[in-house]
Amino acid sequence: MSVKVVDLLKVLLVTYIITGIMLVLLAAGLYKMQFSKSQINIGIMVIYAFSAIAGGYIIGKKKKSRRLVWGVILGVLYFVILSVVSFAI
């Protein structure tokens, strides 16, 4: 059981690294291209969705059975942690 949790946490860390890199790129684009607020909001939502899907794909490749369940668990954890940090800040 602990191996499953460790694998899940590793993939969750990877998804947050992907999110961080993509948000930095979005910020650079904002600085250079002067995006509007609606474009920034859409970009942020796309980044979060892409990161969650990428994490689900990675955990699905790691786990050979019940890939959809693992992907959903990862997506829920990603959303919960992101929400808790957002509310805390």
Secondary structure, 3 states (H helix, E strand, C coil): CHHHHHHHHHHHHHHHHHHHHHHHHHHHHHHHHCCCHHHHHHHHHHHHHHHHHHHHHHHHHHCCCCHHHHHHHHHHHHHHHHHHHHHHC
